[in-house]
Amino acid sequence: MPLPSSREMGSSASHAAAPPSPAPVAPPPTPPVGFAHLLPQNTKENGDGKGAPAKVDWLDLPCPVPYEELQREALMSLKPELFEGLRFDFMKMLNQRFALSHSVIMGSTEVPSQSSDVIKVPSAHYEFGANFLDPKLMLIGRVLTDGRMNARVRCDLTDNLALKIHAQLTNEPHFSQGMFQFDYKGKDYRSLFQLGNNAFYGANYIQSVSPNLSLGGEIFWIGHQRKSGIGFAARYNTDKMVATAQVATTGIVGLSYVQKISEKVSLASDFMYNQMSRDVTSTFGYDYILRQCRLRGKIDTNGVVSALLEERLNMGVTLLLSAEIDHAKKDNKFGFGLTVGE
């Protein structure tokens, strides 16, 4: 059998399939810089049920909460409106925008003393209030039988700029206060300028730097006391938690954390340090919302235990039970209240 020629061998070799080239190897992912990998990642569900990082539009960040309301979730659990004695509130809506309120409070007032014992004297007063609510204007006024008068005004000058006025007048000299605030709400930031009596000037600013993180700062000057201060704050929030941190040149350091267990249960804690008085306090609280009532309570490192129960008895009728026990000072406070109104 004749052997193939060199031309035929070259032709057959040229038509043979070339061996496949190796697939390129992807470089390893770049590790996150700093502490970014410790923060919860913003993820969303794919069609296969697996979470994947959501794409962030850095030009469309959410508007942050006001600087003075950074800890509002924690304050709901840790700072309930406790009272002592008997309290009765009645509110009547005259129309869709105007309402009147009547309040009677009978309890006791603490008197300052040089000893460590708590001295209380019985007290009672009546409070009359009037409210005017409009989409762009809010007027709230309160007058008490002891001579105090409180007023609050909020007026939306534009869609982004609002004017707020707070005033408190008393019979005691040098205790009346007044405050003007100009609140501007931007697309992803907020700013506030304050002007008050005693030559008080203040301003704050907060900016969203990511979908969950916002940073801000404040500055104030009290000309009557020749005091000034600068503060900084950070807030990180998701659907399940809120964490805040604040520090100021006045020596105040504050931390707070709120964990949302479910739609009805949330836990909160905070840490407060005062460099001037060397006082350190930690507080742990809870907020439990039931079908007909709401229960809030707290306990702190000073041994103070408190709770507030709001029970809805009927449409427009709410029962209030307040209690606070201070073991260190041997100071116990109990209150019973009833709120009637629309």
Secondary structure as UniProt FT lines:
FT   HELIX           6..14
FT   TURN            34..35
FT   HELIX           36..38
FT   STRAND          43..45
FT   TURN            47..48
FT   STRAND          51..53
FT   TURN            58..59
FT   HELIX           67..69
FT   TURN            70..71
FT   HELIX           72..78
FT   STRAND          85..93
FT   STRAND          98..111
FT   STRAND          119..134
FT   TURN            135..136
FT   STRAND          137..144
FT   TURN            145..146
FT   STRAND          149..156
FT   STRAND          161..169
FT   TURN            173..174
FT   STRAND          177..185
FT   STRAND          189..196
FT   TURN            197..199
FT   STRAND          200..208
FT   STRAND          213..222
FT   TURN            223..226
FT   STRAND          227..237
FT   STRAND          241..248
FT   TURN            249..250
FT   STRAND          252..260
FT   STRAND          265..274
FT   TURN            275..278
FT   STRAND          279..289
FT   STRAND          293..300
FT   TURN            301..302
FT   STRAND          304..314
FT   TURN            315..316
FT   STRAND          317..326
FT   TURN            327..330
FT   STRAND          331..341
//
